[in-house]
Amino acid sequence: MGFTPHAIHQRYQYRKAISTRPYNARGKNLLRCEACLLAQQFCTCEFRRQLDSNVSFLLIMYDDEVLKPSNSGRLIADLIPDTHAYIWSRNYANRKLLHLLNSPLYQPYVVFPSEYAKPGQAVVESVTQAAQAEPLTSTKRPLFVLLDGSWREAIKMFSKSPYLHQLPLLSFTPETAARYGLRKGSRDFQLGTAEVAALALASAGEVANANSLNAWFSLFIESSLFSRSRKSTLDLSPLQDLQDAFELSLERTP
């Protein structure tokens, strides 16, 4: 792979080790890369690059989400060096997770729709807005907390995790997404985890990194489709175009 395994690789290996039976995802008979979980002939690991970023991410993952080849949360850890991941539990909060949220080095933001904010919970649309309202936050590194699972699972995780209810929510509207020039979601905010992360990066002023993450996501989606299709080996130009687009985005990243 050429890279030290990141947080989601580690969670994947842990979750697989404690499983009592194999996770039967679609395409379970494919020979997959253990790092990107794509079919080996369409592995993207050789193109992976670490970005220079001043923000951090914390993924709280719903039980078997980390085992899914379709999970896009791993793409964040592929590119953003300071990415953390923990598997969610309804019964207890991971101590390391809580320590991270309470670290004086970070200013955590739960990236979630404002309509789910608890009474008294602060809601902001950008890191800049938060820093203007609370100057002390500008001295801390933004830590974007993403709830990684299906939409129903994400709502459950937020509702059942009181330690998230005292943190500010970073909430995006379709208009916000349009302003950053990135993908717009539906009213229910049903974006892929990597797409949400790209919005968070843009809100922190890292638009070039957001574009690189979106390009990496597009390559991942196309590689996943190629992995499932028997006819895809006839013309690999779509994959090549997306590989080139990702590498071009890196040249534009400061």
N, C-alpha and C positions, 0 to 999 in steps of 0.2 A: 504493500500500500504506500510506503514511503513516508507515512505520517504516524506519529504516536496516536494510539486510539483515543478518541475524545470521549466526553461524558456519556453520549448516547450509545456509542459502541460498548462502553462499560456496562451501562444499564441493560443493553441487549444481551450481553453474555451472561449477566447475573440472572435476568428473567428467564432465559433459555435453560440455565442450569437448574432452576428450581421448578421448572415445568414438569408435570407428571406425564404429559403426552405431547407430541409434536404439534406445533401451531400449523394448521392446514389452511394456508392462505391460497388465494387463487393462483394457479400456476405452481402448485406445490412440488411438481415433478421437475421444475427447472433446476439446472445447476446454477446456483446464485453465488455472487461475490459476498463474502461474509461482512464486508464493510458497507457497501452501498445497497446490498440486497437486490441489485438488478441481475438479470441473466449475465453470466460471465462474459459472453461475447459482446455485451453492450455496457459493460462496467465503465463507470465514469471516473474512477478514482485517480487515474493518471492526469486528469485535467483539474483536479481539486487544488485550490490555492487558499492560503490564509490571508485575510484582509487586515489592513491597519485600521483598527476601530477603537473609539474611545467609549464605547458602550458595552454592556454585558447582557446576557440573557440567562434566565432561569426557566426551564421547562418542567412543569409539573405534569407528569404523564399518567393517563388512566391505565391501570393494570396492564393489559396486553397490547397497548398501543405501540410500544417500542418494538414488538415483534412483527408488526405489519410492514411488508415491503412497500406499501403505499404511503407510509408515514413520511411527511415532509419536514417534520421537526429536525430530523438528523441533518438536513441541508444547512440549517443555521449553524450547527456545531461544525460542519465541514468548513465554513468560511470565517466565522467569528471566533477568535481564539478563546475569549473568556466566556464560555457557555457552560452552564451547569444543568444537570438533569436529575430528577428524582421521581420515583414511582409513587403516586398518590395512595394514601390510605385513609379510609373513612374513620378508622378507630384511633389513629394517633398521628401526630405530626413528626416527621423526621427531624431529629435534633440538628443535623447539619444544615437542613433547609432553613430552619428557624434562625440558626446562627447567621446564615447568609443574609436573610431578610433584615436582621438586626445589626449587621455590621456597619460601623461608622464610615466605612469606605464607600458604601453604596446608597443610592436613593432609589428604592424599588417603586415600580409602577406596575399595577396589574392591568394588562391590556385586555379590556373587556367593555362591552356596550354600557353606556351610561344608564340605560333603563333598568339595569340590575343593581345599581348602586344602593348600598345600605344607608339608612338614615344618618346624615352627618358625614358621609364619605365624600371626600373631595373628588372632583372630576375635572380633568384637564384635557385639552386637545393637542398639546405639544409640550415637549420638555422645556422649550423657551418660555411658554406661558407659565409653567410651574415655577421656573426660576425667578420670573418677575414677581410672582405672588409670594414666593418664599425664598429670599436670596440665599439662605444657607444651603439650599439644595444644589445650587450651582457649583459648589465646591466638591460635591460628591459625584461619583461615577453612576450614570443611569443604569439601573438593573431592570430590564423588562421581563415581567413574569407572564409567561404564556401557559394557558391551560390546554394541554395537548390531548385531544380525543375527539370523539364525535361532538356535534353541537349539544346534544342532550347530556353527554358525559361532562362536557365543560361546564354547563349550568349546574350540574350536580356537584362537581368539585368546588365551584365557587360557593355555592349555597352551604355546603357542609364543611367549609374550612374557615372558621372564625378568624384565624390569624391573617387572612387576606382582607378582612372587612375594615381594618384600620389603615390600610394603605391607599394612596390615591389611585384612582382609575384613569388610565389613558384610553380615551374613547374616540373612535373615528366615525365620521359620517361619510356617506358616499361623496359629499361635496369636498370633504377633507381629502379623501383619496384622489379625487379628480385634481385637486390643487397640487398634489405631489406628482401628478402625471403617472400614477401607478394604477394597478387594477382596481376597479370598483366592485364592491360586493353587494349582495342583496340587502334588503332591509334587516334581515336577521343576521347580517354580518357573517355569513357562512363562507368564509375564505379559508384557504389552506393555511396551516400554521406558518409556513415559510412566507406566504403573502402578507400575513399579519406582521411578521417580523420585519419585512421590507418597509411597511408603513411606519413601524416604530423607528427604524433607522432614519427614514426620511424626516420624521418629526423631530429627531435629534440633530438634524442638519447634515446627516451623512447620506445625501441623495445618491452619490456615486456608488456607495456600498449597497444601497437599496436596489439600484439598477443591476448590480452584479448578482445580488441574491435572486432577483427576479429572473435573470438570465440563467442562473444555475437551476432554478426551479423549472424553467421551460425545458432545459436539457433533460432534467430528471423525468418530466412528464413524457417527453417524446421517447426517451430510452425505455421507460416502462411500457409504452405502447408497442414499441418494437419487440420487447421481450415476450409479449403475448401473441404476436402475429407470426404465422408461418411464412407469410409473403413478404415480410418487411426486409429480408435480406436481399431482395431484388434491387432495391434502390436505397442506398444509405445517405443520399445527399441531404435529406432533412436533418439527420443527426449531425452531419458535418457542418451544415449552416449554423446550427445552434451551438456547436462547439466553438465555431469561429466567433459567434456573437458574444459568448461568454468571455473568451479571451480578449476580444475588443473592449468589453466593459472594464476589464482589469487595467487596460492601458489608460482608461479615463478616470481610474480611481486614484485620488491623490495619496 
